[in-house]
């Protein structure tokens, strides 16, 4: 996931998305891996993908909801109704 993050930072969008897919394939159902993919998707502006992957991360057991409210990677998602429905208020 670090590689995908770096690719996103240098505007290699397609490569970053490909690496996210590979990460999910290599660690299916891993809530932390899924969360990290959410961060990359959000940073890339792939908001629908980010929300869907966040659903998967939460279903897989991701529970650090306080961090979801503070992680700057998720800033593009916070005002969306689907994000608010997934992430309980503090």
C-alpha contacts under 8 A as a table, 3 or more apart, distances in Angstrom:
res1	aa1	res2	aa2	distance
1	X	4	X	5.00
1	X	5	X	6.20
1	X	19	X	7.22
1	X	20	X	6.82
1	X	23	X	6.60
1	X	33	X	7.57
1	X	36	X	6.83
1	X	37	X	7.24
2	X	5	X	5.05
2	X	6	X	6.27
3	X	6	X	5.10
3	X	7	X	6.13
3	X	16	X	7.68
3	X	19	X	7.47
4	X	7	X	5.01
4	X	8	X	6.17
4	X	15	X	7.40
4	X	16	X	4.48
4	X	17	X	7.25
4	X	19	X	5.39
4	X	20	X	6.30
4	X	40	X	7.17
5	X	8	X	5.09
5	X	9	X	6.27
5	X	16	X	6.89
5	X	40	X	5.95
6	X	9	X	4.99
6	X	10	X	6.40
6	X	16	X	7.93
7	X	10	X	5.30
7	X	11	X	6.31
7	X	12	X	5.06
7	X	13	X	6.83
7	X	15	X	6.59
7	X	16	X	5.12
8	X	11	X	5.11
8	X	12	X	5.62
8	X	13	X	5.62
8	X	16	X	5.48
8	X	40	X	6.88
8	X	43	X	7.43
8	X	44	X	6.54
9	X	12	X	7.57
12	X	15	X	5.52
12	X	16	X	6.14
13	X	16	X	5.10
13	X	17	X	6.20
13	X	44	X	6.98
14	X	17	X	5.16
14	X	18	X	6.14
15	X	18	X	5.01
15	X	19	X	6.18
16	X	19	X	5.11
16	X	20	X	6.25
16	X	40	X	7.77
17	X	20	X	5.02
17	X	21	X	6.36
17	X	41	X	7.50
18	X	21	X	5.15
18	X	22	X	6.31
19	X	22	X	4.96
19	X	23	X	6.08
20	X	23	X	5.05
20	X	24	X	6.29
20	X	37	X	5.76
20	X	40	X	7.81
21	X	24	X	5.21
21	X	25	X	6.22
22	X	25	X	5.01
22	X	26	X	6.08
23	X	26	X	5.12
23	X	27	X	6.17
23	X	33	X	7.17
24	X	27	X	5.26
24	X	28	X	5.28
24	X	29	X	7.74
24	X	30	X	7.97
24	X	33	X	6.96
24	X	34	X	6.71
24	X	37	X	7.92
25	X	28	X	5.51
27	X	30	X	5.65
27	X	33	X	7.02
29	X	34	X	7.44
29	X	56	X	7.79
29	X	57	X	7.50
29	X	60	X	5.68
30	X	33	X	5.36
30	X	34	X	6.16
30	X	57	X	7.40
30	X	60	X	6.67
31	X	34	X	5.05
31	X	35	X	6.08
31	X	56	X	7.68
31	X	57	X	4.56
31	X	58	X	6.91
31	X	60	X	5.25
31	X	61	X	5.80
31	X	62	X	5.07
32	X	35	X	4.96
32	X	36	X	6.22
32	X	57	X	7.16
32	X	62	X	6.69
33	X	36	X	5.12
33	X	37	X	6.33
34	X	37	X	5.06
34	X	38	X	6.31
34	X	53	X	6.31
34	X	54	X	7.06
34	X	56	X	7.09
34	X	57	X	5.14
35	X	38	X	4.94
35	X	39	X	6.47
35	X	53	X	7.35
35	X	54	X	6.31
35	X	57	X	5.75
35	X	62	X	7.55
36	X	39	X	5.08
36	X	40	X	6.54
37	X	40	X	5.15
37	X	41	X	6.14
37	X	50	X	7.50
37	X	53	X	7.26
38	X	41	X	5.16
38	X	42	X	6.00
38	X	49	X	7.60
38	X	50	X	4.60
38	X	51	X	7.26
38	X	53	X	5.80
38	X	54	X	5.91
39	X	42	X	5.14
39	X	43	X	6.16
39	X	50	X	7.26
39	X	73	X	5.35
39	X	74	X	6.31
40	X	43	X	5.11
40	X	44	X	6.20
40	X	50	X	8.00
40	X	73	X	7.60
41	X	44	X	5.08
41	X	45	X	6.26
41	X	46	X	4.92
41	X	47	X	6.57
41	X	49	X	6.47
41	X	50	X	5.12
42	X	45	X	5.10
42	X	46	X	5.62
42	X	47	X	5.51
42	X	50	X	5.55
42	X	73	X	6.43
42	X	74	X	6.05
42	X	76	X	6.49
42	X	77	X	7.08
43	X	46	X	7.53
43	X	73	X	5.93
43	X	74	X	7.52
43	X	76	X	7.72
45	X	76	X	7.55
46	X	49	X	5.49
46	X	50	X	6.10
47	X	50	X	4.84
47	X	51	X	6.14
47	X	76	X	7.61
47	X	77	X	6.85
48	X	51	X	5.23
48	X	52	X	6.23
49	X	52	X	5.16
49	X	53	X	6.03
50	X	53	X	5.17
50	X	54	X	6.00
51	X	54	X	4.94
51	X	55	X	6.25
51	X	77	X	7.79
51	X	82	X	7.27
51	X	83	X	6.70
52	X	55	X	5.11
52	X	56	X	6.47
53	X	56	X	4.91
53	X	57	X	6.13
54	X	57	X	4.93
54	X	58	X	6.16
55	X	58	X	5.31
55	X	59	X	6.12
55	X	86	X	7.09
56	X	59	X	5.02
56	X	60	X	6.02
57	X	60	X	5.03
57	X	61	X	6.39
57	X	62	X	5.42
58	X	61	X	5.09
58	X	62	X	4.56
58	X	63	X	6.66
59	X	62	X	7.19
64	X	67	X	5.61
64	X	68	X	6.75
65	X	68	X	4.98
65	X	69	X	6.75
65	X	87	X	6.61
65	X	88	X	7.32
66	X	69	X	5.40
66	X	70	X	6.80
66	X	90	X	6.91
67	X	70	X	4.99
67	X	71	X	5.69
68	X	71	X	5.63
68	X	74	X	7.11
68	X	87	X	7.50
69	X	74	X	7.94
69	X	78	X	7.60
70	X	74	X	7.91
71	X	74	X	5.72
71	X	75	X	7.26
72	X	75	X	5.24
73	X	76	X	7.53
74	X	77	X	5.36
74	X	78	X	6.53
75	X	78	X	5.58
76	X	79	X	7.38
77	X	80	X	5.59
77	X	83	X	6.21
78	X	83	X	6.01
78	X	84	X	6.82
79	X	83	X	7.25
79	X	84	X	7.22
80	X	83	X	5.31
80	X	84	X	6.40
81	X	84	X	5.01
81	X	85	X	6.08
82	X	85	X	5.04
82	X	86	X	6.35
83	X	86	X	5.16
83	X	87	X	6.06
84	X	87	X	5.24
84	X	88	X	6.78
84	X	89	X	7.73
85	X	88	X	7.04
